[in-house]
């Protein structure tokens, strides 16, 4: 029997790896990957707790909503990254320090 | 130790290992494909938490959608993206990454402490669900129930998210259009 604690520990570690990626990387795409990892850690917790709600399915339902929201976020973020690349010719997050005009 | 437990440990090892490889690999393409493995392993963990529909959705949306989007963005942003990564010599714990490493490690210590002290298995509602048989059994597919709930109890969030998806789609198309011809 896998307890809730196991799932929570795995998700905590995944969250911290995502945090490390976000803080240490410079490339905007890698930062996005870190954000996705943190989102997935949260979804893992939702799913693990959702097992104890058979009638209303609260956890699984909001895990589904979170996955769809992550897809929408990624689409917009990648459009922004493409725009930034077109303007600055780089996606290094440290070098993007100017406004439009 | 049952087979399920062995599977859980193997899959969580795969997930955490590939996530670590995403963090330390120098090559952006390799880290994207390692992220692919992480997402698949997470889908497996969802199956072990008896959430089969969420696992399938994870594979379809994350692996099929988001990963392809990320690859597209990587390919459209050209050689520059690779050059930046080759420059930074990241040996995981170099002096450059030290603050990030310390931050993540301290955060992990805090979170593990909280989880170990919280004792979530003794929460009243979790215990109540266990006693009342409100736990999803292993041999039952919850997909019917999810469908019914989606159309009755969670109808408002469902509609809200559909509108939000449309807005995000229009916004993404608007953001990524060509500059000149408007």
Interface residues (C-beta under 8 A of the other chain):
Chain A: X1 X2 X3 X4 X5 X6 X7 X8 X9 X10 X12 X13 X14 X15 X16 X17 X18 X19 X20 X21 X23 X24 X26 X27 X29 X30 X32 X33 X36 X37 X40 X43 X44 X47 X48 X49 X50 X51 X52 X53 X54 X55 X56 X57 X59 X60 X61 X63 X64 X65 X67 X68 X69 X70 X71 X72 X73 X74 X75 X76 X78 X79 X80 X81 X82 X83 X85 X86 X89 X90 X91 X92
Chain B: X2 X4 X5 X8 X12 X15 X16 X19 X20 X22 X23 X28 X31 X32 X35 X38 X39 X42 X45 X46 X48 X49 X50 X51 X53 X54 X57 X58 X61 X62 X65 X66 X69 X70 X72 X73 X74 X76 X77 X78 X80 X81 X84 X85 X88 X90 X96 X97 X99 X100 X101 X103 X104 X105 X107 X108 X111 X112 X115 X116 X120 X121 X125 X126 X129 X130 X134 X135 X136 X142 X145 X146 X149 X150 X153 X154 X157 X161 X164 X165 X168 X169 X171 X172 X173 X175 X176 X179
